[in-house]
Structures are given as structure tokens and as C-alpha cells.
Amino acid sequence: MTATDTEKYNIYRILEVLVLIFLGVLIEYKRVIFAFKNKISINKYYFITGVALVIFVVLPYGFMAQFGVAHLGSIKGTIFLVLINLKTRSILSILAGIFLARSLSAFESNKQIS
């Protein structure tokens, strides 16, 4: 891959991640609407987890290539497979959107939103 191909790949990859994060937020749309109708209170644990996942899935391809292919049993190989695999990256992106939506309002876990 040339430099321009890698840059195009990174742009499309970031757009894909942003769309999937938005899908994750749409899954929790009731919580988002409730948070904007009432007072927004940030749940720091969900927020930190969501932001960490966003950073994790938006890493550029050049950074991932520095990990290189390692043995599948090693941590280096596992991180490389998670970052490269499209399905895993998609799931992590949706999960990041869900965490970011849940971070907008501090609810008890057993409270229902209607």
C-alpha cells in the first residue's frame, strides 16, 4: 500500500467507526432523550470506557502495522488481531457508542426508562 492508499483507508475506517458509534448511541436513544430533557449528569466510568474504546478503534493503520504479526497466544498478537479484524472493530465501535450514551445520565441499573 502506498501512502495515499493508507490515508484513504484511514479516512474510510474513521468514517465507518463514527457511523457505528452513532448506531450505538441510537440503540440507547431513550436514555439520550431522557438525559437532554432532564439534567445531564456524566457517569465517569461509562465515559472513560467509551472514550478509551473510541481511541482504541480509531488507531491509524500505520500504528497497527507497527505491532506486526506475532504468535496468536501472545498479547501482541491478540491486540493486532483485534485492531485488524473488521467484525471485532465494528462490535467495539457500537459498544463505544452505547457506553457514551449511557454516560450521559447516571441511573441505577434496575431503573427502567419509559
N, C-alpha and C positions, 0 to 999 in steps of 0.2 A: 504494500500500500504506500502510495506517495503521501506527502504532507497534506495536499489538498483533499485527498480522499479521506484521510484520517480526520481532518477538520470537518468535512461534510458528515462523516459518520458520527462524530461527537455532537454536532448540531441536531441531527435527527434523533439521536439517542436521548438528548436532553429534552427535546420536544415530546418524545414518547413518554419519558418519565413524568413530565409535567401533566400530560393528559391523564396518565394513570393515577397520579396523586389527586387530580381533580375528581376522578372516578371514585377514589377512596373517600373524599370529602362528601361526594354525593350519596354514598352509602349511608353516611351519618347525617343526612340533611336535616332531620328533625332536631338533632342536637345543635346544629349550626343556627337554625332558625330560632330555636329557643334561646340560644346564647345572645343573638343580636336583638331579640325582643326584650330580654331581661338584661341584667348586668353581665358583662363578660368577665369571667374570672379564669385566669390561666392556671391549669393544673401543670405544675412544673415537671413532673415525672413523665407525663404523656408528651409534653412539649419537647423535652430534651431527647426522648426516644425518637420522636418523629423527625426532628431536625437531624439527629445522627443518622437515621435511615436515609433521609434525603441526601445528605452528604455522601453516604456510602454508595448510593445507586447512581449519583451524578459524576462519579470519578471519571476523568477522561480515559480514552483507550490507551494513550501513551503511558499513563501511570499504571494501568493494569498490565501492560506488556512488560513493565519492569519487574513484576512479580515472577514472570517466566513460568514455564510448566514444571511442576515439581511432582513428587510422589503423591498419589491420591490420599494416602494416610496421613500426610503431614499437614500442618496448619497452613502453610504456604500454598499447597495445592488446593486445599479446601477453599481458601479465600479467593484464589484465582478462578476456580470453577463457579463460585457464587457470583463473582463480578462479571464473568463472561456469559453465563447461561441466561438466555433471554427469558425463560419462564420464571426462574428464580428472581431475576431483576424486576420482572413485572409484578410478581407477588409482593416483593419488598416495597415497591413503589405504591401499590394500593394500600398496603399496611401502613406506610408512612402517612398517607392521606387520612386514613382512619384515626391514627394517633393524633395527627394535627387537629382534626375535627373534634376529637374527644378532649383535647387540651383546652378548648375554648370555654368550657364550663365545668365546674367542679361539682360532680354529682356523687351521691352514694351509688355503689354498684347495683343495689337492688331497687332503685327508684326508676319507675317507668316514665317515659316521655310520651305524652299522647297528643 
